[in-house]
């Protein structure tokens, strides 16, 4: 209730769960409990005129024994109310986990009003620096880079914006060498992208 009241006072349109910590992910049935909680919270935020959403990383694409081998992200999408629970799809972490954002847009149209626009370069380099987002012990490789300098097919993905329900594009880069240079490169690439 406090988070909803604060979001309402600030005029926020969205209230987002940004991360499920590693300790929480080790708890039995965490994803089942998360889906139930997200549905409950989503209904409460709707009453306040705020949309609830969940921001994923790569670890949600690692099959879970608790879910019979199903990926937690798929479980969340299948077991949450599409109106009450939206997703803030992080394109970088989706691609890093070797998943296709467009396939998710096709399966769950309208569920993705927000996306994180950041690029992932599949160059085979050790990605252990990103273990918190990728998931401990995963074998995903690569590195984050400026938008347009990586392996993400932005034209294909952003060309599906209407189907996905995208309303907000959030350009992000966790550890740029030069924030202004990265922002300029990302902006220039996106501005010149044509469909």
Buried (B, 14 or more C-beta within 10 A) or exposed (E): EEBBEEBBEEEBEBBBBEBBEEEEBEEEEBBBEBBEEBBBBBBBBBEBEBBBBBBBBBBBBBEBEBBEEBBBBBBBBEBBBBEBBBBBBBBBBBBBBEBEBBEBBEEBBBBBBBBBBBBBBBEEEEBEEBBBBBBEEBEBBBBBBBBBBBBBEBEEBBEBBEBBBBBEBEBBBEEBEEEEEBBEBBBEBBEEEEE
